[in-house]
Amino acid sequence: MSPLLLGVRHHGPGSARAVRAALDAAGPPAVLIEGPPEGDALLGLAADPGMRPPVALLAHAADDPGRAAFWPLAEFSPEWVAIRWAQEAGVPVRFMDLPAAHSLAAREEDEEPDAARPDPLGVLAETAGYDDPERWWEDVVEHRGSGAVRDPLAAFEALGEAMVALREAYGDGGHGRDLVREAYMRQRMRAARREFGDAYAVVCGAWHVPALRAKTTAAADKALLTGLPKVKVETTWVPWTHRRLARAGGYGAGIASPGWYAHLFAARDRPVERWLTKVAGLLREEDRQVSSAHVIEAVRLAQTLAAMRGRPLPGLTETLEAVRAVMCDGSGIPLALIEDRLVVGDVLGEVPDTAPVVPLQRDLTRRQRSLRLRPEAQDRELELDLRKDTDAAKSLLLHRLRLLGIDWGIPAASRGATGTFRETWRLCWQPELSVRVAEAGIWGTTVPAAATAKAEADAAAAEELGEVTALAERCLLAGLSEALPAVLRALADRAALDTDVARLAKALPALARSLRYGDVRGTDAAALGTVAAGLAERICVALPPACTAGLDADAAAELRGHVDGVHGAVGLLADADEGLRERWSAVLRTLAGRETVPGLIRGRAARLLLDDGRLPAGETARLMGLALSPAAAPADAAGWIEGFAGGSSGGGTLLVHDDQLLGLIDTWLTGVPERAFTDVLPLLRRTFGAYEPGVKRTLGELVRRGPGGVGGAVGVGSAPAGFGPDLDPVRADAVVDLVRMLLAGVPADGVAVA
């Protein structure tokens, strides 16, 4: 008598049903399953009520958690069904694959798979005349009638014979590592024979069945296993998702439609009718008009399509075609939603609290439950109001996790209010984050302690000033006050040694934001103020000499960005030092009036002064006239225009309302020589092309009118068509309260809310 070899397709519901039927019929005294033996101690958790597939067995190197491997199992996986059958029957169940201690120790470069390795299902489907392996599998396995259960072993015998033929043709299929794995499996089978006799059962991938039936000696298998590298490993169960079971998610043994397969496994009768009812429910949730009549008609169409194609039952292809025609009016947009939500799905499994985890994971789980932040596989937005204690605590947790490299949440642009008390996050829990948590466990046993230790280590390792300032900002966002002393020491050291004005200018905005965040979150960030003020003073001294005519276009554009960043930072820091604003304005005046400064930077400095009310309109026109004079190089003049009236800075609106400035630009533009015009055209397109359509349309109308509409004198009581002769104070006052709330977060009563 030989053992019961059940060759399966991983994550195939038809295989899962057949495995249960075969085990019920044979009643083996023990079951061996493809998987790492280190997981044997964790198999008992499969019977825990808190365990809900999909889950995965995670094994990682004890000294390097990033070196890890997963063995996913869904409710419709044959291996999971075999585990649960053995537990319900009260017989031993064990894993039999090569230990993870060996597989994780072997580096990827040790094996170079042959690109021509066959897809067993693909070869069998092609042999049977199918061009789609999934459709062939559905027809011969998933849609087998109930009568086939009378001989539960027939399918395994047929599949085993087919795999024998494939192995004879392809050998190991280009994966030499499979020979080592199969040698170890045979060793485990010999041990099971000695303990349980010959009637035990083996559940493994069908590809391995011929090798497990082969007559080999124990000595030959031992020789293959001698000298394998080995590392110490730790194992646990982690939640998995249907999306990660999908082949499109990068999983080598993945399937195309895990949500559909889960439905086939759970629906014992009328699977097509039940599936189309699910589809109708989803479409109704999306406010589409779908009635029971649609469901009935879709069922009929799917059955008709299956009959025309000679299929025993409608498959996924037929049901989706029926849905598109009947419920989606032929549109592929709602069909894409169905494929994403139902065919693949975002089901996230659960693991009981008794599963072994690193202390950091246990602390994270406790905090998630305390804050009611449930990990979910589906993307969702989370709006936080930092004035509320619970929301502030959620913000701290997400920022601390990001500092640890655990990107469960990603900051997103807020819709509506933009004050510093508002945050928006996009949350999505991926199974790989369990590995990131294990990796971060070296920093501490709780999230705050680990994030603090990681921040201190990052500060010590940082090589550039910008890295430390960004770290200081992240520490304040995460409320890591204990890490700030180390970060500030590193910040002071780097700032004292760094003489590159570009790096200094790049670092200042993050410090200024950090001071603001400290105010909003109640964190003491006063020590940052001294460093920021010193940094700002050094920038004021070093920036003008750095903006010389020797700068190329790229360097000028970079410095222009830094000027914008420093200007915004000075606006935040000036509340504590009003003299800083005056000193920075003096720097801008120097830049705006110095001919050796590139036109891009001169124009930007003039615009910033104008916006701050520190440059009179007449002086602005004088500077523009000088920049656009015939003596100026056309490329430099175009750069001045880009810096002054760039589309992202509201320059278009300024030109619409200031006919004098628009007239100067128009006069210069019409006088540019033909050869030079080709050179400056890209700069001008970049400047004016960024304007909103309405602004461009109005500018075009003003220019079309010619001297009467652009550049012409506008006397008292007159104005270009479409504009009043002067400001209407009554109409302007009507929107003051609203503008105050929108821009400053200050209500009409003058009491600040942010």
C-alpha positions in Angstrom: 0.0 0.0 0.0 1.3 3.5 -0.9 0.5 6.9 0.7 -2.4 8.9 -0.6 -0.8 11.6 -2.9 -3.2 14.4 -3.5 -1.7 16.7 -6.1 -3.5 20.1 -6.1 -3.6 23.5 -7.6 -2.8 26.0 -4.8 -5.8 28.1 -4.0 -8.2 26.1 -6.2 -11.7 25.7 -4.8 -12.3 22.6 -6.9 -9.1 21.0 -5.6 -10.1 22.0 -2.0 -13.5 20.3 -2.4 -11.9 17.2 -3.9 -9.3 17.1 -1.1 -12.0 17.0 1.6 -13.9 14.3 -0.3 -10.8 12.2 -0.7 -9.8 12.6 2.9 -13.3 11.7 4.0 -13.2 8.6 1.9 -9.7 7.4 2.9 -9.6 8.5 6.5 -5.8 8.6 6.7 -4.1 8.4 10.2 -1.9 11.5 9.4 -1.7 14.3 6.8 1.4 16.0 5.4 1.1 19.3 3.7 3.5 21.4 1.5 4.9 24.1 3.8 7.9 24.8 6.1 8.2 22.4 9.1 8.9 25.4 11.3 5.2 26.1 11.1 4.2 22.8 12.8 4.0 24.5 16.2 1.6 27.0 14.9 -0.9 24.7 13.2 -3.0 24.4 16.3 -4.0 28.1 15.9 -5.8 27.2 12.7 -8.6 25.8 14.9 -8.8 29.1 16.9 -12.1 30.9 16.4 -10.1 34.1 16.0 -8.3 32.7 12.9 -10.1 33.8 9.7 -8.5 33.2 6.3 -6.9 34.5 4.2 -3.8 34.3 6.3 -0.2 33.5 5.7 2.5 31.7 7.5 5.4 34.2 7.8 9.0 33.0 8.4 11.8 35.5 8.7 15.5 35.4 9.7 15.8 36.1 13.4 18.6 38.6 12.9 17.3 40.1 9.6 13.4 40.3 9.6 13.6 41.8 6.1 14.7 38.4 4.8 11.3 36.8 4.9 8.9 34.5 3.0 5.1 34.0 3.1 3.0 30.9 2.6 -0.5 32.2 2.0 -3.7 30.2 2.6 -7.3 31.1 1.8 -10.4 29.4 2.9 -10.6 27.7 -0.5 -6.9 26.6 -0.4 -6.6 22.8 -0.5 -3.9 23.0 2.2 -6.1 24.9 4.5 -9.0 22.4 4.0 -6.6 19.6 4.8 -5.4 21.3 8.0 -8.9 21.8 9.2 -10.0 18.2 8.2 -7.1 16.7 10.2 -7.9 18.9 13.2 -11.6 18.0 13.1 -10.7 14.3 12.6 -8.2 14.4 15.4 -5.2 13.1 13.4 -1.7 14.6 13.2 -1.0 17.2 10.5 2.5 18.4 9.7 4.3 20.5 7.1 6.7 18.6 4.8 8.5 21.2 2.6 12.2 22.3 2.8 12.7 24.2 6.1 12.6 28.0 5.9 15.9 27.9 7.7 17.5 26.6 4.4 15.3 28.5 1.9 15.9 31.9 3.5 19.6 31.3 3.8 19.9 30.6 0.1 20.4 33.8 -1.9 18.3 34.5 -5.0 21.4 34.6 -7.2 22.2 31.0 -6.3 19.4 29.9 -8.6 18.7 31.3 -12.1 15.4 29.9 -13.3 15.0 29.0 -16.9 12.8 31.6 -18.6 11.3 28.7 -20.5 9.9 26.9 -17.4 6.5 25.6 -18.4 3.2 26.6 -16.9 1.7 23.2 -16.2 -1.9 24.5 -16.5 -1.0 26.3 -19.7 0.5 23.2 -21.3 -2.5 21.0 -20.3 -5.0 23.6 -21.5 -3.2 24.0 -24.8 -3.2 20.2 -25.2 -6.9 20.1 -24.6 -7.5 22.8 -27.2 -8.0 25.7 -24.8 -6.4 29.1 -25.3 -7.1 30.1 -21.7 -5.7 28.0 -18.8 -8.2 29.5 -16.3 -11.1 28.5 -18.5 -9.8 25.0 -18.9 -9.3 24.6 -15.2 -12.9 25.8 -14.5 -14.3 23.3 -17.0 -12.4 20.2 -15.9 -12.2 20.9 -12.1 -14.3 23.8 -10.8 -17.4 22.8 -12.7 -17.3 19.1 -12.2 -20.7 17.7 -11.4 -21.7 16.2 -8.1 -21.6 12.8 -9.6 -17.8 13.0 -9.8 -17.6 12.9 -6.1 -18.5 9.2 -6.2 -14.9 8.6 -7.1 -13.1 11.4 -5.2 -9.6 10.1 -6.3 -10.3 10.1 -10.0 -9.3 13.7 -10.6 -6.1 13.3 -8.6 -5.1 10.2 -10.6 -5.7 12.0 -13.9 -3.9 15.1 -12.9 -1.0 13.0 -11.5 -0.7 11.1 -14.8 -0.6 14.5 -16.7 2.2 15.8 -14.4 4.2 12.6 -15.0 4.1 13.4 -18.7 5.1 17.0 -18.1 8.0 16.1 -15.8 9.2 13.6 -18.4 9.2 16.3 -21.0 10.5 19.2 -18.9 12.4 17.7 -16.0 12.6 20.1 -13.1 11.3 22.9 -15.4 14.3 25.1 -14.9 14.0 25.2 -11.1 16.8 23.1 -9.7 15.8 24.1 -6.2 12.7 21.9 -6.6 14.9 18.9 -6.6 16.2 19.8 -3.2 12.7 20.5 -1.9 11.4 17.2 -3.2 14.3 15.3 -1.6 13.4 16.8 1.7 9.7 16.0 1.2 10.6 12.3 0.6 12.6 12.3 3.8 9.5 13.5 5.7 7.4 10.9 4.0 9.8 8.1 5.1 9.6 9.4 8.7 5.7 9.4 8.4 5.8 5.8 7.1 7.8 4.7 10.1 5.4 6.5 12.5 2.0 6.0 10.8 2.4 3.2 8.3 1.7 3.6 4.6 -1.9 5.0 4.8 -1.0 8.6 5.5 -2.0 11.4 3.1 0.1 14.0 1.3 -1.3 17.3 0.0 1.1 19.2 -2.3 1.3 21.0 -5.6 0.5 18.6 -8.4 3.9 19.4 -10.1 5.7 17.5 -7.2 3.6 14.3 -7.3 5.8 12.5 -9.9 8.9 13.2 -7.9 7.3 12.0 -4.6 6.3 8.8 -6.3 9.8 8.2 -7.8 11.9 5.3 -6.4 14.9 7.0 -4.8 17.1 6.0 -1.9 17.4 7.8 1.4 21.1 8.1 0.8 20.6 9.9 -2.5 18.2 12.4 -0.9 20.5 12.9 2.0 23.3 13.8 -0.4 21.2 16.5 -2.0 20.5 18.0 1.4 24.0 17.9 2.8 25.7 21.2 3.2 22.7 23.5 2.7 23.2 26.9 4.3 21.1 27.6 7.3 19.9 30.5 9.4 17.8 30.8 12.6 14.2 31.7 11.7 11.1 32.8 13.5 7.6 32.1 12.3 4.1 33.4 12.9 0.7 33.8 11.3 -0.2 37.1 9.7 -3.3 38.4 8.0 -3.4 38.2 4.2 -5.7 39.6 1.5 -7.4 38.4 -1.5 -5.7 41.1 -3.5 -2.3 39.7 -2.5 -3.4 36.2 -3.6 -4.0 37.5 -7.1 -1.4 36.8 -9.7 -1.4 40.5 -10.6 -0.1 41.3 -7.1 3.2 39.6 -7.9 2.5 36.3 -6.1 4.1 33.5 -8.1 1.4 30.9 -7.3 -1.3 33.5 -7.5 -4.7 33.1 -9.2 -6.5 35.5 -11.5 -9.8 35.8 -9.5 -9.5 35.1 -5.8 -12.9 36.7 -5.0 -14.6 34.6 -7.7 -12.9 31.4 -6.3 -14.0 32.2 -2.8 -17.6 32.5 -4.0 -17.4 29.2 -5.8 -16.1 27.5 -2.7 -18.7 29.0 -0.4 -21.7 28.7 -2.7 -22.8 25.0 -2.5 -25.6 25.5 -5.0 -26.7 28.0 -7.7 -23.3 29.7 -7.8 -24.1 31.8 -10.9 -27.4 33.1 -9.5 -25.8 34.0 -6.2 -22.8 35.7 -7.9 -24.9 37.9 -10.1 -27.0 38.8 -7.0 -23.8 40.0 -5.4 -22.9 42.0 -8.5 -26.4 43.7 -8.4 -25.9 44.6 -4.8 -22.6 46.3 -5.5 -24.0 48.2 -8.4 -26.9 49.4 -6.3 -24.5 50.6 -3.7 -23.0 52.7 -6.5 -26.4 54.2 -7.3 -26.9 52.3 -10.5 -30.4 51.2 -11.4 -30.3 47.4 -11.2 -33.4 45.3 -10.5 -34.2 41.6 -10.0 -35.2 41.5 -13.6 -31.6 42.4 -14.6 -30.3 39.6 -12.5 -32.7 37.1 -14.1 -31.8 38.2 -17.6 -28.1 38.1 -16.8 -28.4 34.6 -15.5 -30.1 33.5 -18.7 -27.6 35.2 -20.9 -24.6 33.6 -19.0 -26.2 30.2 -19.3 -26.8 30.7 -23.0 -23.2 31.8 -23.6 -21.9 28.7 -21.7 -24.2 26.4 -23.8 -23.0 28.0 -27.1 -19.4 27.5 -26.0 -19.9 23.9 -24.9 -19.1 24.6 -21.3 -20.7 22.6 -18.4 -21.6 25.8 -16.5 -21.1 29.6 -17.0 -17.7 30.6 -15.9 -16.3 34.0 -14.9 -16.0 35.0 -18.5 -19.6 34.3 -19.3 -20.9 36.0 -16.1 -18.8 39.2 -16.8 -20.0 39.4 -20.4 -23.6 39.0 -19.2 -23.1 41.7 -16.5 -21.6 44.1 -19.1 -24.5 43.6 -21.5 -27.4 43.6 -19.1 -26.4 45.6 -16.0 -23.7 48.0 -17.3 -25.3 49.0 -20.6 -22.1 47.8 -22.4 -19.9 50.1 -20.4 -16.5 48.9 -19.1 -16.4 51.4 -16.2 -18.8 49.7 -13.8 -17.4 46.4 -15.0 -13.9 47.5 -13.8 -15.4 48.2 -10.4 -16.9 44.7 -10.3 -13.6 43.1 -11.2 -11.8 45.1 -8.6 -14.3 44.7 -5.7 -15.7 41.2 -6.4 -13.5 39.3 -8.8 -10.4 40.1 -6.8 -11.7 41.7 -3.6 -10.2 43.3 -0.6 -11.0 40.7 2.1 -8.4 40.9 4.9 -8.0 37.9 7.2 -7.6 37.9 10.9 -5.1 36.2 13.3 -5.9 35.4 17.0 -4.1 37.4 19.7 -2.4 34.2 20.8 -0.2 34.0 17.7 3.4 34.8 18.4 4.4 38.4 17.4 7.2 40.8 18.3 6.4 43.1 21.2 6.2 46.0 18.9 3.4 44.4 16.9 1.5 43.6 20.1 1.8 47.3 21.2 0.7 48.5 17.7 -2.4 46.2 17.8 -3.3 47.5 21.3 -3.1 51.1 20.0 -5.1 50.3 16.9 -7.9 49.0 19.0 -7.7 51.8 21.5 -8.0 54.4 18.7 -10.5 52.3 16.7 -8.2 52.3 13.7 -9.0 49.0 12.2 -6.4 47.7 9.6 -8.2 47.3 6.3 -7.0 46.1 2.9 -9.1 48.6 1.0 -7.9 52.2 0.5 -9.8 54.7 2.5 -9.4 58.3 3.5 -9.1 59.5 7.1 -9.8 63.1 8.0 -8.4 64.2 11.3 -9.1 67.3 13.4 -6.0 67.8 15.6 -8.0 69.8 18.1 -9.7 66.6 19.2 -7.7 64.4 21.5 -8.5 61.1 19.7 -7.7 62.5 16.3 -4.4 64.0 17.6 -3.5 60.6 19.0 -4.2 58.9 15.6 -2.0 61.5 13.9 0.8 60.8 16.3 0.6 57.0 15.7 0.6 57.3 11.9 3.5 59.8 11.9 5.5 57.5 14.3 4.9 54.5 12.1 6.0 56.4 9.0 9.2 57.4 10.8 9.7 53.6 11.4 9.2 52.9 7.7 5.7 51.4 8.3 3.7 53.3 5.7 0.2 52.2 6.8 -1.0 55.7 6.2 0.2 58.2 3.6 -0.5 62.0 4.1 -2.9 63.3 1.4 -4.1 66.8 0.4 -7.0 67.9 2.6 -10.3 68.8 1.0 -12.0 71.8 2.5 -10.1 73.4 5.4 -6.4 73.8 5.0 -5.4 75.0 8.5 -2.7 73.3 10.4 -5.2 71.7 12.7 -6.5 69.5 9.8 -4.9 66.4 8.4 -5.9 63.9 5.7 -4.5 60.4 5.4 -4.9 57.5 2.9 -4.9 54.2 4.8 -4.2 50.8 3.4 -2.9 47.8 5.3 -0.7 45.5 3.2 0.5 42.1 4.5 4.1 43.2 3.9 3.7 45.7 6.7 3.9 42.8 9.1 7.5 42.4 8.0 8.2 46.1 8.4 6.9 45.9 12.0 9.2 42.9 12.7 12.1 44.9 11.2 11.3 47.9 13.3 11.2 45.8 16.5 14.9 46.2 16.9 14.3 49.8 17.9 12.0 49.2 20.8 9.0 47.3 22.2 6.5 50.1 21.9 5.7 52.5 19.0 6.9 55.7 20.8 10.1 54.1 22.2 10.9 52.6 18.8 10.3 55.8 16.9 12.4 57.8 19.4 15.3 55.4 19.1 15.0 55.4 15.3 14.9 59.2 15.1 18.0 59.5 17.3 19.9 57.0 15.1 18.8 58.7 12.0 20.0 62.1 13.3 23.4 60.7 14.2 23.7 59.1 10.7 22.5 62.1 8.7 25.2 63.6 6.4 23.4 66.7 5.1 21.6 69.6 6.9 18.4 69.0 4.9 18.1 65.5 6.3 18.3 66.7 9.9 15.8 69.5 9.4 13.3 67.1 7.7 13.9 64.8 10.6 13.2 67.5 13.1 9.9 68.3 11.4 8.9 64.6 11.4 9.8 64.4 15.1 7.5 67.3 15.9 4.7 65.8 13.8 5.1 62.6 15.7 5.3 64.2 19.1 8.7 62.7 19.9 9.9 65.3 22.3 12.4 62.9 23.8 14.2 62.6 20.5 14.4 66.3 19.9 17.6 67.0 22.0 19.6 64.5 19.9 18.1 65.9 16.7 18.8 69.5 17.7 22.4 68.7 18.5 22.9 67.2 15.1 21.1 70.1 13.6 23.3 72.7 15.3 26.5 70.8 14.3 25.5 70.5 10.6 24.3 74.1 10.4 27.6 75.4 11.8 29.7 73.5 9.3 27.5 73.9 6.2 28.4 76.9 4.0 26.3 76.0 0.9 23.6 78.7 0.8 21.4 76.4 -1.3 21.4 73.7 1.4 20.8 76.3 4.1 17.9 77.7 2.1 16.5 74.2 1.5 16.7 73.4 5.3 15.0 76.6 6.6 11.4 75.9 5.4 11.2 72.6 7.3 12.4 74.3 10.5 9.8 77.1 10.1 7.0 74.5 9.6 8.3 72.6 12.6 7.8 75.6 14.8 4.3 76.0 13.5 3.5 72.3 14.0 4.9 72.6 17.6 2.4 75.3 18.3 -0.6 73.4 16.8 0.2 70.1 18.6 1.3 71.7 21.9 4.9 70.4 21.5 7.7 72.5 22.9 9.7 73.5 19.8 11.2 76.7 21.3 14.7 75.3 20.9 14.2 75.2 17.2 13.6 78.9 17.1 17.2 79.8 17.9 18.5 77.5 15.3 16.1 78.7 12.7 16.9 82.4 13.4 20.6 81.7 13.0 20.0 79.9 9.8 17.9 82.7 8.4 20.6 85.3 9.3 23.3 83.3 7.4 21.0 83.0 4.4 20.4 86.8 4.3 24.2 87.4 4.3 25.2 84.6 1.8 22.3 84.7 -0.7 23.1 87.9 -2.7 26.7 86.8 -3.5 25.5 83.4 -4.5 23.0 84.8 -7.1 25.6 85.9 -9.6 25.5 86.1 -13.4 27.6 83.0 -13.6 24.6 80.8 -12.8 23.3 78.6 -15.6 19.5 78.2 -16.2 19.1 75.1 -14.0 21.0 76.6 -11.1 19.0 79.9 -11.4 15.8 77.9 -11.3 16.9 76.0 -8.3 17.8 79.2 -6.4 14.5 80.8 -7.4 12.8 77.9 -5.7 14.9 78.4 -2.6 14.1 82.1 -2.6 10.4 81.2 -2.5 10.9 78.7 0.3 12.9 81.1 2.4 10.3 83.9 1.8 7.5 81.6 3.1 9.7 80.6 6.1 10.5 84.2 7.0 6.7 84.8 7.0 6.3 82.1 9.7 9.4 83.2 11.7 8.7 86.9 11.6 6.1 86.7 14.3 8.9 86.1 16.8 11.4 88.5 15.1 9.9 91.4 13.1 13.4 92.6 12.3 14.0 89.4 10.3 11.2 90.4 7.9 13.0 93.8 7.3 16.4 92.2 6.8 14.9 89.7 4.3 13.1 92.5 2.4 16.4 94.3 2.1 17.9 91.1 0.6 15.0 91.0 -1.9 15.6 94.6 -2.9 19.2 93.9 -3.5 18.4 90.9 -5.7 15.7 92.8 -7.6 18.0 95.8 -8.4 21.4 94.1 -9.1 22.0 93.6 -12.8 24.4 90.7 -12.3 21.6 88.6 -10.8 19.9 86.3 -13.4 16.6 87.8 -14.7 14.6 84.8 -13.3 15.7 85.7 -9.7 15.4 89.4 -10.2 11.9 89.1 -11.4 10.9 86.8 -8.6 12.4 89.1 -6.0 10.5 92.1 -7.4 7.2 90.1 -7.4 7.7 89.0 -3.8 8.3 92.6 -2.7 5.2 93.8 -4.7 3.0 91.1 -3.0 4.2 92.2 0.4 3.4 95.8 -0.3 7.1 96.8 -0.1 7.6 97.8 -3.7 5.5 100.7 -5.0 3.7 100.3 -8.4 5.9 103.0 -10.0 9.1 101.3 -8.8 7.8 97.9 -10.1 7.2 99.5 -13.5 10.7 101.0 -13.5 12.3 97.6 -12.7 10.3 95.9 -15.4 11.2 98.6 -17.9 14.9 98.2 -17.2 14.6 94.4 -17.4 12.8 94.6 -20.7 14.8 97.4 -22.3 16.3 96.9 -25.8 19.8 96.6 -24.2 18.7 93.5 -22.1 19.4 90.1 -23.6 16.1 88.6 -24.7 16.7 85.3 -22.8 17.4 87.3 -19.6 14.3 89.4 -20.1 12.1 86.4 -20.7 13.5 84.9 -17.4 12.5 88.1 -15.6 9.0 87.8 -16.9 8.9 84.1 -15.8 10.1 85.0 -12.3 7.7 87.9 -12.0 4.6 86.6 -13.7 5.0 82.8 -13.5 1.6 81.1 -13.8 1.7 79.4 -10.4 2.2 82.8 -8.6 -0.9 84.5 -9.8 1.0 86.6 -12.3 -1.8 86.4 -14.8 -4.3 88.0 -12.6 -1.8 90.8 -11.8 -1.4 91.5 -15.5 -5.1 91.5 -16.1 -5.6 94.3 -13.5 -2.4 96.3 -14.1 -2.5 97.5 -17.7 0.8 99.4 -17.3 2.7 96.2 -16.6 0.9 94.3 -19.3 1.7 97.1 -21.7 5.4 97.0 -20.9 5.5 93.2 -21.6 3.5 93.7 -24.8 5.8 96.4 -26.0 8.9 94.3 -25.3 7.5 91.2 -26.8 6.6 92.9 -30.1 10.2 94.3 -30.3 12.1 91.0 -29.8 14.2 90.3 -32.8 13.1 87.3 -34.9 16.1 85.1 -34.2 15.9 85.8 -30.4 12.2 85.2 -30.4 12.7 81.5 -31.2 15.1 81.2 -28.3 12.8 82.8 -25.7 9.6 81.2 -27.0 9.8 78.1 -24.7 10.3 80.3 -21.6 7.3 82.4 -22.6 5.1 79.4 -23.2 6.0 78.0 -19.8 5.1 81.3 -18.2 1.8 82.1 -19.9 0.8 78.5 -20.6 0.3 77.9 -16.9 -2.4 80.6 -16.6 -6.0 79.5 -16.2 -8.1 79.6 -19.4 -10.2 82.6 -18.2 -7.0 84.6 -17.4 -5.5 83.8 -20.8 -8.8 84.7 -22.6 -8.9 88.1 -20.8 -5.3 88.9 -21.5 -5.8 88.0 -25.2 -8.8 90.4 -25.3 -6.8 93.2 -23.7 -3.9 92.7 -26.1 -6.3 92.5 -29.1 -7.6 96.0 -28.3 -4.2 97.4 -29.0 -2.9 100.8 -27.6 -6.3 101.7 -26.3 -6.5 98.6 -24.1 -2.9 97.9 -23.3 -0.2 100.4 -22.4 -2.4 103.4 -23.2 -3.0 106.0 -20.5 -6.1 105.4 -18.4 -7.4 108.7 -17.1 -9.3 109.4 -14.0 -12.8 108.0 -14.2 -11.9 105.7 -17.0 -10.9 102.1 -17.3 -10.5 99.3 -19.8 -13.7 97.7 -20.9 -15.0 95.3 -18.3 -13.3 97.0 -15.3 -14.5 99.8 -13.0 -12.5 103.0 -12.8 -11.5 102.4 -9.2 -11.9 100.1 -6.3 -15.5 99.9 -4.9 -15.0 99.9 -1.1 -18.5 98.7 -0.3 -18.3 95.6 -2.5 -14.8 94.9 -1.3 -15.8 95.1 2.4 -18.6 92.6 1.9 -16.1 89.7 1.5 -13.6 90.7 4.1 -14.9 88.3 6.8 -15.1 85.4 4.3 -11.6 86.0 3.0 -10.3 86.2 6.6 -11.7 82.8 7.4 -10.5 81.2 4.1 -6.9 82.5 4.3 -6.1 82.8 8.0 -8.6 80.5 9.7 -9.9 83.6 11.6 -13.7 84.0 12.0 -15.5 87.2 11.8 -15.2 87.8 15.6 -11.5 87.8 15.2 -10.8 84.8 17.4 -8.2 82.5 15.8 -9.1 78.8 15.4 -5.8 77.6 14.2 
